[in-house]
Amino acid sequence: MKLTTQSNKPFDTHPEYNGLAVCVDVTAPKTVQTDYGPKEQFRFVFETTQLRDDGKPYLVWSRGFNTTLGEKSALRAFLKQWFGRDLTAAEQQEFDTDTLIGRTAQIVIVHNEGRNGETYANIGLIRPDKSGAGLKPSGKYIRVKDRQDKDASYNRVSQPASQDTQPADDWRFTKVHVGKHQGLELCELDQAAVCGLYENWLPIAKALAKPLKADRDLMAAVEKAAAEFGLTKPAAPESDDIAY
């Protein structure tokens, strides 16, 4: 996510941090392009004790993990750090990632600069929570799958009975190809992230002489999302004065 010295930050980037966190989501696997070809990957989402200006806890996303528990896999190493031990034989045989929702951890969040010059908040270290203090999810975060289920249900009701699929032009399912949330659909972003795209990326994209199709699709989707969230400013009333 991009950082700026201006007051209107493009994204609500988690400050650097060392403290308690609680897992509030494990996203569904999605096919993403990697240096080794397309892979099915998912992410963990954590809430921390750090509060944003609106009083909600900050969120931080883990790196993307392949859906494998192999001995040398990044997921296995992450879980080993988180648990403070390796997985048991039974856990290796069958592991349900949803059981991690509500589990606490001690994490260190660091800022790293990407190749595009943007600064990202990443989990630099994760350890077992041995504080005894405990941390419960705030309840203000809605899991990605629940948001998608809600959106799908809404659209099935609002469309004619013969249409069982999501309309192709629905902004919710437009993929983001820029910034921190690259590869995610707009419905997976919180309102602050959508606001960041609308206020900071959209004007730059509109100024492009020859925007790519992905840019055009995302521009249209962000404008629809902004209108639905009430982020757009009403047009100024036309003046009755006529200049002579």
C-alpha positions as CSV (number, residue, x, y, z in Angstrom):
1,M,0.0,0.0,0.0
2,K,1.2,3.4,-0.9
3,L,2.3,5.9,1.8
4,T,2.3,9.7,1.5
5,T,3.1,12.7,3.7
6,Q,-0.3,14.2,2.7
7,S,-3.2,13.8,5.1
8,N,-5.3,11.8,2.7
9,K,-3.4,8.5,2.6
10,P,-4.2,6.4,-0.4
11,F,-4.5,3.2,1.7
12,D,-4.9,2.7,5.4
13,T,-1.5,1.1,5.8
14,H,-0.8,-0.6,9.1
15,P,2.0,1.2,11.0
16,E,5.1,-0.8,11.9
17,Y,4.1,-2.8,14.9
18,N,5.2,-5.4,17.5
19,G,2.4,-6.9,19.5
20,L,-0.7,-9.0,19.7
21,A,-2.9,-10.0,16.7
22,V,-5.8,-12.3,16.2
23,C,-6.6,-14.2,13.0
24,V,-10.0,-13.0,11.6
25,D,-10.0,-14.6,8.1
26,V,-8.5,-17.3,5.9
27,T,-9.3,-16.4,2.3
28,A,-10.4,-18.9,-0.2
29,P,-7.7,-20.1,-2.6
30,K,-7.4,-18.3,-5.9
31,T,-5.3,-18.9,-8.9
32,V,-2.5,-16.3,-9.1
33,Q,0.5,-16.0,-11.5
34,T,3.8,-16.6,-9.8
35,D,7.4,-17.0,-11.0
36,Y,6.7,-20.7,-11.2
37,G,3.5,-20.4,-13.1
38,P,-0.2,-20.3,-11.9
39,K,-0.7,-21.4,-8.3
40,E,-3.6,-21.7,-5.9
41,Q,-2.9,-19.3,-3.1
42,F,-4.7,-18.0,0.0
43,R,-3.9,-15.5,2.7
44,F,-4.4,-15.0,6.5
45,V,-6.0,-11.8,7.7
46,F,-5.1,-10.5,11.2
47,E,-6.6,-7.7,13.4
48,T,-4.2,-6.0,15.8
49,T,-4.6,-3.8,18.9
50,Q,-3.6,-0.8,16.8
51,L,-6.7,1.3,16.0
52,R,-7.4,3.4,12.9
53,D,-8.8,6.9,13.0
54,D,-12.3,5.5,12.7
55,G,-11.8,3.3,15.8
56,K,-11.6,0.0,14.0
57,P,-8.6,-2.2,14.4
58,Y,-6.0,-2.2,11.7
59,L,-5.8,-5.3,9.5
60,V,-2.8,-6.9,8.0
61,W,-2.7,-9.6,5.3
62,S,-0.1,-12.3,5.2
63,R,1.8,-13.2,2.1
64,G,0.1,-15.6,-0.3
65,F,0.5,-19.3,0.5
66,N,0.3,-22.2,-1.8
67,T,-2.2,-24.9,-0.6
68,T,0.4,-27.4,0.4
69,L,1.8,-28.6,3.8
70,G,5.0,-30.0,2.4
71,E,8.0,-30.0,4.7
72,K,9.7,-27.2,2.7
73,S,6.6,-25.2,2.0
74,A,6.3,-21.6,3.1
75,L,3.0,-22.4,4.8
76,R,4.5,-25.1,6.9
77,A,7.3,-22.7,8.0
78,F,4.8,-20.0,8.8
79,L,2.6,-22.3,10.9
80,K,5.7,-23.7,12.7
81,Q,6.6,-20.2,13.7
82,W,3.1,-19.4,14.7
83,F,2.6,-22.5,16.8
84,G,6.1,-22.6,18.2
85,R,6.3,-26.2,17.0
86,D,6.0,-28.3,13.9
87,L,2.7,-29.9,12.8
88,T,1.8,-33.2,14.3
89,A,1.4,-36.2,12.1
90,A,-2.4,-36.0,12.5
91,E,-2.3,-32.3,11.5
92,Q,-0.2,-33.0,8.5
93,Q,-2.7,-35.7,7.4
94,E,-5.6,-33.3,7.5
95,F,-5.5,-29.6,8.4
96,D,-8.5,-27.3,8.5
97,T,-7.3,-23.7,8.1
98,D,-10.6,-22.3,9.4
99,T,-9.7,-23.6,12.9
100,L,-7.1,-20.8,13.0
101,I,-9.7,-18.1,13.0
102,G,-9.7,-16.6,16.5
103,R,-6.2,-17.8,17.2
104,T,-3.9,-15.2,18.6
105,A,-0.2,-14.5,17.8
106,Q,2.6,-12.2,18.5
107,I,3.5,-10.5,15.3
108,V,6.0,-7.9,14.0
109,I,4.8,-5.8,11.1
110,V,7.5,-4.1,9.0
111,H,7.3,-1.8,6.0
112,N,8.9,-2.8,2.7
113,E,9.2,-0.9,-0.5
114,G,8.0,-2.7,-3.6
115,R,9.5,-2.6,-7.1
116,N,6.8,0.0,-8.1
117,G,8.0,2.3,-5.3
118,E,5.0,1.7,-3.1
119,T,5.4,0.9,0.6
120,Y,3.8,-2.3,2.0
121,A,3.0,-3.4,5.5
122,N,4.1,-7.1,5.8
123,I,4.3,-9.6,8.6
124,G,8.0,-9.9,9.3
125,L,7.7,-12.3,12.2
126,I,5.1,-14.4,13.9
127,R,5.3,-16.2,17.2
128,P,3.0,-18.0,19.6
129,D,1.0,-15.8,21.9
130,K,2.3,-16.4,25.4
131,S,1.1,-13.2,27.0
132,G,-2.0,-14.6,28.5
133,A,-3.7,-11.3,27.8
134,G,-5.8,-12.8,25.0
135,L,-7.3,-10.8,22.1
136,K,-10.8,-11.4,20.7
137,P,-11.9,-10.4,17.1
138,S,-13.6,-7.0,17.2
139,G,-16.5,-8.3,15.1
140,K,-16.2,-5.4,12.7
141,Y,-14.5,-7.4,10.0
142,I,-16.6,-9.4,7.6
143,R,-14.9,-12.5,6.1
144,V,-14.4,-12.3,2.4
145,K,-16.4,-15.5,1.8
146,D,-19.4,-14.0,3.7
147,R,-19.2,-10.8,1.7
148,Q,-19.2,-12.8,-1.5
149,D,-22.1,-14.9,-0.3
150,K,-24.1,-11.8,0.6
151,D,-23.3,-10.2,-2.8
152,A,-24.2,-13.3,-4.7
153,S,-27.5,-13.7,-2.8
154,Y,-28.4,-10.1,-3.4
155,N,-27.8,-10.4,-7.1
156,R,-29.7,-13.6,-7.5
157,V,-32.7,-11.9,-5.9
158,S,-32.4,-8.8,-7.9
159,Q,-32.0,-10.5,-11.3
160,P,-34.7,-12.4,-13.3
161,A,-35.2,-16.0,-12.2
162,S,-33.6,-17.2,-15.5
163,Q,-30.3,-15.6,-14.7
164,D,-28.3,-17.8,-12.2
165,T,-24.9,-16.2,-12.8
166,Q,-23.4,-13.0,-11.6
167,P,-23.6,-10.2,-14.3
168,A,-20.3,-9.8,-16.0
169,D,-20.2,-6.1,-15.5
170,D,-20.7,-6.3,-11.7
171,W,-18.0,-4.1,-10.1
172,R,-17.6,-6.4,-7.2
173,F,-15.9,-9.1,-9.3
174,T,-13.5,-6.8,-11.1
175,K,-9.9,-7.8,-10.3
176,V,-7.4,-5.2,-9.0
177,H,-4.2,-5.2,-10.9
178,V,-2.4,-2.4,-9.1
179,G,-0.9,-1.8,-5.6
180,K,-1.1,-3.9,-2.5
181,H,-4.3,-5.6,-3.4
182,Q,-3.2,-6.8,-6.9
183,G,-5.0,-10.1,-7.8
184,L,-7.9,-9.5,-5.5
185,E,-11.5,-8.7,-6.5
186,L,-12.9,-5.4,-5.4
187,C,-15.4,-7.1,-3.1
188,E,-12.5,-8.4,-1.1
189,L,-11.3,-4.9,-0.3
190,D,-12.6,-2.8,2.6
191,Q,-14.1,0.6,2.0
192,A,-10.9,2.4,2.9
193,A,-9.0,0.5,0.2
194,V,-11.7,1.3,-2.4
195,C,-11.6,5.0,-1.3
196,G,-7.9,4.9,-1.8
197,L,-8.3,3.7,-5.4
198,Y,-11.0,6.2,-6.1
199,E,-9.1,9.2,-4.7
200,N,-5.6,8.4,-5.7
201,W,-5.3,5.8,-8.5
202,L,-8.4,6.8,-10.5
203,P,-7.3,10.4,-11.4
204,I,-3.9,9.1,-12.5
205,A,-5.5,6.3,-14.6
206,K,-7.9,8.7,-16.3
207,A,-5.0,10.8,-17.3
208,L,-3.4,7.9,-19.3
209,A,-3.3,8.6,-23.0
210,K,-4.0,4.9,-23.9
211,P,-5.2,3.0,-20.8
212,L,-5.1,-0.8,-21.1
213,K,-8.3,-2.8,-21.0
214,A,-7.6,-3.8,-17.4
215,D,-7.2,-0.1,-16.5
216,R,-10.5,0.8,-18.2
217,D,-12.4,-2.1,-16.5
218,L,-11.0,-1.2,-13.1
219,M,-11.7,2.5,-13.6
220,A,-15.4,1.8,-14.4
221,A,-15.7,-0.6,-11.4
222,V,-14.1,1.8,-9.0
223,E,-16.5,4.5,-10.1
224,K,-19.5,2.2,-9.5
225,A,-18.1,1.1,-6.1
226,A,-17.5,4.7,-5.1
227,A,-21.1,5.7,-6.1
228,E,-22.5,2.7,-4.1
229,F,-20.4,3.6,-1.0
230,G,-21.3,7.3,-1.3
231,L,-17.8,8.4,-2.0
232,T,-18.6,10.5,-5.0
233,K,-19.3,14.2,-4.7
234,P,-22.6,15.5,-6.0
235,A,-22.3,17.6,-9.2
236,A,-22.3,21.3,-8.7
237,P,-25.7,22.9,-9.7
238,E,-25.7,24.6,-13.0
239,S,-25.7,28.3,-12.8
240,D,-28.5,30.4,-14.3
241,D,-26.0,33.2,-15.0
242,I,-25.1,33.6,-18.7
243,A,-21.9,35.3,-19.5
244,Y,-22.1,37.9,-22.2
